[in-house]
Each structure stands twice: as structure tokens, then as C-alpha cells.
Amino acid sequence: MTVVGDLRVLLRLRDFRRLLAVRLISQSADGVYQVALATYVVFSPEKQASAGAIASAMAVLLLPYSLVGPFAGVLLDRWRRRQVFLYGNFLRAALAALTAVLMLSDVPDWLFYVCALCVTAVNRFVLAGLSAALPRVVDADRLVIANSLSPTAGTLAATVGGGLAFVVRLTGSDSDAVVVLLGAALYLCAALASLRMARDLLGPDPGLVRPHLGQALAGTVHGLAAGLRHLARRPAAARALAAMTVLRFCYGALTVMVLMLCRYAWSSSESDGLALLGLAVGVSGAGFFVAALVTPSAAKRLGPGGWIAACAATAAVLEPALGLTFAPVPLLVAAFVLGLATQGAKIATDTVVQSSVDDGFRGRVFSLYDVLFNVAFVGAAAVAALMLPHDGRSVPLVVMAALLYAAIAANMARFDVQ
């Protein structure tokens, strides 16, 4: 009951509740928007998507964050984070509406991808800002439980948003543009929700705020180098980030495999494939929820590094046992296990980074964290494209992921990351 009690205490904190509300609405919009893009690119009847096509789409949408991420970090350590949530969500609402127009228009694919890229590029600022702002609304003693609730609740909100998009797509409309407009409305609500917080509440400290954009951009390279040096002096944070990057790679490769299985191996129609993919997303989301419940006590007992090792070890054993069947039910169980393991490790990693990194550097470090996430996912999609056959059944890919999980477990077990 300790976790429940801590959650109740956190939810009594007005500013924490308001920051959480912005996260939940914003990430539910992300879920809606991302599912709309996925169904448009992969499940449209006129498109015959391959693993290579999926990897290309992910590269177009995610890889440029390697350039956006460092700029986001430097700017987040200068701009008021509340204002980032306000204007960032307003901008995403407008761009999402434009994406819907492009879906209904006869325009080149590259123009659609550029617009989608702009929406998700702004997402880097918002998500990194949410993580960097969290220590401003809770005390240090409750940071672990706050990390369990807030990012995990955001992931669950994205899952719910994705589920809503599936429902609208399957039962309410045959147009992905309608689903995108739903996401635009939610982005607008997230912007309005941020107005409930004071302008200076979320930091950074006034002495660090540099309002002139030119000055901030001119210091980007210097700021990024300083952030990297700061991270290098904190080996616990660097080690946890490296482990989480590999875990993200495995999750990304297996996600592409499940997507291909849903599209070609497990279904004979677009609607059946979408329903199976929606079920897989929901089951994985249940794993995220369980991770939020068990991680605080597990991380306290094992230490953050020990819990990351335990999550990776669990995945190393169960992922091949379930995945090599290439059957829907065992792989849905695997989706739950991997959701739990990946999110459990992420909660521990967030806590290590937030506890080890100074407030003036959190924006930069969390932006680098996001960059690693995106590069790992795009890299995983590229590797999956090379390894996956048309129907998605690949024994080498499943075995490769198991070996990587085992390597992370063995490496993290050697260190006591506190």
C-alpha cells in the first residue's frame, strides 16, 4: 500500500496534477496522431507496405531528431518550459490540421512527410520539457514514484489515444484525416491546460533564462558540448542511458516484426490487421501500467541498476520462448512482458538521470536521451528491414533481440547504479 499512499500524496500536489494533465492530454494526442500516420502509411488498401517501406517512413519521421534534439535541449535550458508547452501544442494543433488536408489532397508524399516531421519535431521539445520540469513540482524523496506515475501515465495516455484512433478508424470513419483532426483538437486542449500553471513555475531558474533566440542558437554547440561533458562526469547516468538505448533498439525491431505479422501473416484484410495491431498496442500498454506499480518497490529493493538488469533478463528469457512461435497469442503475451520490462527499465533510467544531472543541464541531457531513443528505433527498423521476410517471421531477429537483452542484463548486474 506504500505505492498507493505515495500516489495519493503526489496527486494532492496542485502543480504536479497540472503538469500531469498537460502530459496526459498531449501524449494522448501523440497516440492518435501516430496511429493515424501508421494506418495511412502501412494499412491503406492502395499501399503494399514492406519492412523497407516502414523503415523508410520511420527514418523520415524520426532520424532528423538527431539534429533537432540538441537544439531542443539548449533552448529548454533557456526558455520558460511552461511557454514551450503552450506554444508548442498550439503549433502542433495547426500542423496536424494541415496534415489532414494533405492526406485528402493529391500532393507528393514528401510534402506529407515534411508536415508530419514538423509535428513530431515539436514533440521533442514538449516531452523533454515535461521530464526536465518534473523535479520542479515534486520533492527529491518522491522523485522515483513521480517518475513511475508521470511518464508511465503519459505512455498509457498515448496508448489510450492510439486505441481511440483505432476505434474511430475502424467504426466511425474510413478516413485517416478525420483521426488526425481528432489529434489536432487534443493538442489544442493540451495548450489550454498549460495556462493553469504560472509562467515561471517550471523553470529554468531566472538566471538561466536567455530570451533572445539568436543568442540561444549561437550557444547551441557550446551548450551541447557542456551537456556531454556533464553527462560524462556522471557514469551512472551514462551507463543507464546506454542500456536503455539498446533496450529501445530491441523493442523497435520487434515492433516492426509484429506490425508486419499483423499486416500479412495474421490477417486477410485491412480491418483485421488493424484490430490485431490495436490489441497488441493495448496489451503492451497494460505492461506499462504494471511497470508503474512494481518499479518503485523493485528499484528500492534491487537498486535502479539491478532493476534494469532484472527487466532485461526477464525479456532475454521470455522473448524467444514466446516470440519463436510467431503465433498471435504467445506474441501478445510477449508484448505485455516487453512493455513491462521496457517501461520498468525506463522509469529507473529516468530516475538515475534526474537524480544525477544538475537542473541547469536537465533539458540538454533529456534531449540527448530523446535523440538516442529515436536513433535506436530507426536503426532497429533498418535492421528489421534487412532481416524480415514479407510475412514478418524471422528467427534470426528474435534470437538477436534475446542476445542483446541478455548482454544488457549481464552488464548492468555488474554495477550498483544508485
Salt bridges, closest charged atoms under 4 A:
ASP15 OD1 - ARG14 NE 3.62
ASP30 OD1 - ARG92 NH1 2.91
ASP77 OD1 - ARG81 NH2 3.68
ASP77 OD2 - ARG364 NE 2.67
ASP139 OD2 - ARG142 NH1 2.87
ASP176 OD1 - ARG169 NE 2.58
ASP200 OD1 - ARG80 NE 2.49
ASP205 OD1 - ARG136 NH1 2.78
GLU270 OE2 - ARG169 NH2 2.95
ASP350 OD2 - LYS346 NZ 2.97
ASP358 OD2 - HIS230 NE2 3.96
ASP358 OD2 - ARG234 NH2 3.68
ASP359 OD1 - ARG81 NH1 3.96
ASP359 OD2 - ARG136 NH1 3.51
ASP359 OD1 - ARG362 NH1 2.75
ASP370 OD1 - ARG124 NH1 3.59
ASP391 OD2 - ARG393 NH1 2.92
